[in-house]
């Protein structure tokens, strides 16, 4: 067995599938006599006859038929090993864009897999998805819907999720029903297109109140001013998840349903580069929908969310 080579096993599979040495040789791009010699050498090393052959026909022996599926499985494992080894080379540069959130351990997850360069241009989700589609980026962390993926020719895997909450004045930190909240929509669609789509769907599904604004107050000090003027708790956007609240405002959990925002890692459908695909696997490995609470009985995601 020490003399058996993967090359000979590939020859065995080719002949078994063609049941014709001439066609198998053409497929393998080698001479017919050389293929015959290699098969004989493999039979000698294995100690069994793999084929019954005469001038007119070739057929698998019982031993050959029994060994064929195991040989295919062995070759698949060898191919997988080669792919993994290529990924560990980590020499390919991968450009990654984002909106406002990245995994804290991004560097350690991708070390040895690819050279991931985080793009300095922080842009809205719809912009980053379009940049992946046009080749300006290789990957992006953003919010997308199924229709966005189809339109841009992208694929997506779940990378993270935020459970949104409401903000209100006063000291009451109790839970608030989704139907009793306000959600802001900004008329600047260049900046807030994805949020507006999400917020409108949230209002439609839960009964939350929609309040149009035109000052960019989805986040930041302007958002806090809207909260102070509102008679209802206001839903916080994912861009404000980690912002500290002023002392006169409090955070309240949204229930009935709990409201979630997903972060997808997106890449082009036809992507074949090892470094890009390896980075996807490394970043998304172990990220589970269940672990993020997205399949809880009271969890809400908008229609068309790829992780719904």
C-alpha positions in Angstrom: 0.0 0.0 0.0 2.9 2.4 0.5 3.4 2.6 -3.3 -0.2 3.5 -4.1 -0.5 7.1 -5.4 -3.5 9.4 -5.6 -2.8 9.7 -9.3 -3.3 6.0 -9.7 -6.5 6.2 -7.7 -7.8 8.9 -10.0 -6.9 6.7 -13.0 -8.9 3.9 -11.4 -12.0 6.1 -11.0 -11.8 7.4 -14.5 -11.6 3.9 -16.1 -14.4 2.7 -13.8 -16.6 5.5 -14.9 -15.8 5.2 -18.6 -15.4 1.4 -18.8 -13.2 2.1 -21.7 -9.4 2.6 -21.5 -9.3 4.8 -24.6 -12.0 7.2 -23.4 -10.5 7.3 -19.9 -7.0 8.0 -21.4 -8.4 10.9 -23.4 -10.2 12.3 -20.4 -7.0 12.1 -18.3 -4.9 13.5 -21.1 -2.4 10.6 -21.0 -1.5 7.8 -23.5 -3.6 4.6 -23.5 -0.6 2.2 -22.9 0.6 4.4 -19.9 -2.9 4.3 -18.4 -3.0 0.5 -18.7 0.4 0.1 -17.1 -0.7 2.4 -14.2 -3.8 0.3 -13.6 -1.8 -2.9 -13.6 0.6 -1.4 -11.1 -2.3 -0.3 -8.9 -3.7 -3.8 -9.0 -0.4 -5.3 -8.1 0.1 -2.9 -5.2 -3.4 -3.5 -3.9 -3.2 -7.3 -4.4 -6.6 -7.5 -6.2 -7.8 -7.4 -9.8 -9.9 -4.3 -10.4 -11.1 -4.9 -14.0 -12.0 -7.7 -16.2 -11.0 -6.7 -19.7 -10.6 -8.2 -23.1 -10.4 -6.7 -26.6 -14.1 -5.7 -26.7 -15.1 -4.8 -23.2 -14.1 -3.6 -19.7 -16.0 -4.3 -16.5 -15.4 -3.9 -12.8 -14.6 -7.0 -10.9 -16.5 -7.5 -7.6 -13.4 -6.2 -5.8 -13.2 -3.2 -8.1 -16.9 -2.4 -7.5 -16.4 -2.7 -3.8 -13.4 -0.4 -3.7 -14.8 2.3 -6.0 -16.9 4.2 -3.5 -14.1 4.1 -0.9 -11.7 5.4 -3.5 -14.0 8.3 -4.4 -14.3 9.2 -0.7 -10.6 9.1 -0.3 -10.0 11.4 -3.3 -12.6 13.8 -2.0 -10.8 14.0 1.4 -7.5 14.6 -0.4 -9.1 17.4 -2.4 -10.5 18.9 0.8 -7.1 18.7 2.4 -5.5 20.5 -0.5 -8.2 23.3 -0.3 -7.6 23.7 3.4 -3.9 23.9 3.0 -4.3 26.6 0.4 -6.5 28.6 2.8 -3.9 28.3 5.5 -1.3 29.9 3.3 -3.1 33.2 4.1 -1.4 35.1 1.3 -4.4 36.5 -0.5 -5.6 40.1 0.2 -9.3 40.4 0.9 -11.1 43.8 1.0 -13.9 44.0 3.6 -16.3 46.9 4.0 -18.7 47.6 6.9 -21.4 49.9 8.1 -20.7 50.4 11.8 -20.2 46.9 13.3 -17.5 44.3 13.0 -16.7 41.2 15.1 -14.3 42.2 17.8 -12.2 39.1 17.0 -12.1 39.6 13.2 -8.3 39.7 13.1 -7.8 36.5 15.1 -10.6 34.7 13.2 -9.0 35.3 9.8 -5.3 35.1 10.8 -3.6 32.5 8.6 -6.5 32.4 6.2 -6.3 35.6 4.3 -4.9 39.2 4.7 -8.2 41.0 5.4 -8.0 44.7 4.9 -10.9 46.7 6.4 -11.9 49.4 4.0 -11.8 52.9 5.5 -15.0 54.1 3.8 -17.8 53.4 6.3 -21.0 53.5 4.3 -24.7 52.4 4.6 -25.7 48.8 4.0 -27.1 49.3 0.5 -24.0 51.1 -0.6 -21.6 48.4 0.8 -23.7 45.6 -0.9 -23.5 47.4 -4.2 -19.7 47.8 -3.8 -19.3 44.1 -3.4 -21.4 43.5 -6.5 -19.3 45.9 -8.6 -16.0 44.5 -7.4 -14.9 47.5 -5.2 -15.0 45.2 -2.2 -14.6 41.4 -1.8 -16.8 41.2 1.3 -19.1 43.4 3.3 -20.8 43.3 6.7 -24.3 44.8 6.1 -28.0 44.4 6.4 -29.6 42.8 3.3 -32.8 41.3 2.1 -33.3 38.3 -0.2 -34.3 40.7 -3.0 -31.0 42.7 -2.5 -29.0 39.5 -2.9 -30.9 38.5 -6.0 -30.6 41.9 -7.6 -26.8 42.2 -7.0 -25.9 38.6 -7.5 -24.7 38.1 -3.9 -24.6 35.4 -1.3 -24.9 35.9 2.4 -24.2 34.2 5.7 -25.2 35.3 9.2 -22.4 37.0 11.1 -24.2 38.8 13.9 -27.4 40.3 15.2 -28.6 43.1 17.4 -31.7 43.1 19.6 -33.0 46.6 19.3 -34.5 48.4 22.3 -36.5 51.6 22.9 -35.3 54.8 24.6 -37.6 57.1 26.6 -37.3 60.0 29.1 -37.8 59.4 32.8 -37.0 56.5 35.1 -39.3 53.7 33.9 -37.1 50.9 32.6 -39.8 48.4 32.2 -40.5 46.5 29.1 -42.6 48.2 26.4 -44.8 46.5 23.8 -43.6 47.0 20.2 -47.0 48.5 19.3 -46.5 51.2 21.9 -43.2 52.5 20.4 -42.3 55.1 17.8 -40.0 54.4 14.9 -38.3 57.2 13.0 -37.9 57.5 9.2 -35.4 59.9 7.7 -36.0 61.5 4.3 -32.3 61.2 3.4 -32.5 57.9 1.6 -28.9 58.0 0.6 -27.9 57.5 4.2 -30.9 55.7 5.6 -32.4 53.6 2.8 -32.0 50.3 4.6 -33.2 51.6 8.0 -36.3 53.1 6.4 -37.2 49.8 4.7 -36.7 48.0 8.0 -38.6 50.6 10.1 -41.6 50.7 7.8 -41.9 46.9 7.9 -41.6 47.0 11.7 -44.4 49.5 11.9 -46.6 47.6 9.5 -46.1 44.3 11.3 -46.3 45.5 15.0 -48.4 48.6 14.9 -45.5 50.9 16.0 -46.0 54.6 15.1 -44.0 56.0 12.2 -42.6 59.6 12.6 -40.9 61.1 9.5 -37.9 63.3 10.2 -35.4 65.2 8.1 -32.5 66.0 10.4 -30.5 62.8 10.4 -31.8 62.1 13.9 -31.8 58.3 13.6 -28.8 58.4 15.8 -26.7 60.9 17.9 -27.8 64.0 19.8 -30.7 64.7 17.3 -32.1 61.2 18.1 -32.1 62.0 21.8 -33.9 65.3 21.1 -36.6 63.3 19.2 -36.9 61.0 22.2 -37.4 63.9 24.6 -40.2 65.3 22.4 -41.9 62.0 21.9 -44.8 60.7 24.0 -43.8 57.2 23.2 -40.6 55.2 23.6 -38.5 55.5 20.4 -36.9 52.4 18.8 -33.1 52.7 18.7 -31.3 51.9 15.5 -28.4 49.4 15.3 -26.0 52.4 14.6 -26.8 53.6 18.1 -26.5 50.2 19.9 -23.3 51.0 21.8 -23.9 54.8 22.4 -24.2 55.8 26.0 -27.5 57.4 26.9 -27.8 60.8 28.5 -28.7 60.8 32.2 -32.3 61.9 31.5 -33.1 58.9 29.2 -33.5 55.2 29.9 -33.3 52.0 27.9 -36.4 49.8 27.7 -36.6 46.3 26.2 -39.1 45.8 23.4 -41.4 42.8 23.7 -44.4 41.3 21.9 -42.3 40.8 19.7 -38.6 41.2 20.5 -37.1 43.2 17.6 -33.9 42.0 15.9 -31.6 43.4 13.2 -29.2 41.0 11.4 -25.7 41.6 10.1 -24.8 39.5 7.0 -21.4 38.8 5.5 -22.0 39.1 1.7 -19.9 38.1 -1.3 -20.3 37.7 -5.0 -22.2 34.6 -6.2 -19.5 33.6 -8.6 -16.6 34.1 -6.3 -13.9 31.4 -6.7 -10.9 32.9 -4.9 -9.7 30.8 -2.1 -8.8 33.6 0.2 -12.3 35.2 0.0 -14.1 32.0 0.6 -11.8 31.0 3.4 -12.4 34.3 5.1 -16.2 33.7 4.8 -15.8 30.3 6.5 -13.5 31.7 9.2 -15.7 34.6 10.1 -19.0 32.8 10.0 -18.0 29.5 11.6 -19.9 28.8 14.7 -22.4 31.7 14.2 -25.8 30.2 14.8 -29.3 31.6 14.3 -30.4 30.0 17.5 -27.5 31.3 19.6 -28.5 34.9 18.6 -32.1 34.4 19.6 -33.5 34.8 16.1 -35.6 31.7 16.3 -37.2 32.5 19.7 -41.0 32.3 19.6 -41.3 36.1 20.1 -38.5 37.1 17.8 -39.3 39.5 14.9 -37.3 39.9 11.6 -38.7 41.7 8.6 -40.0 39.7 5.7 -37.2 38.9 3.2 -34.5 38.8 5.8 -32.3 35.9 4.6 -31.9 34.6 8.2 -35.6 34.6 9.0 
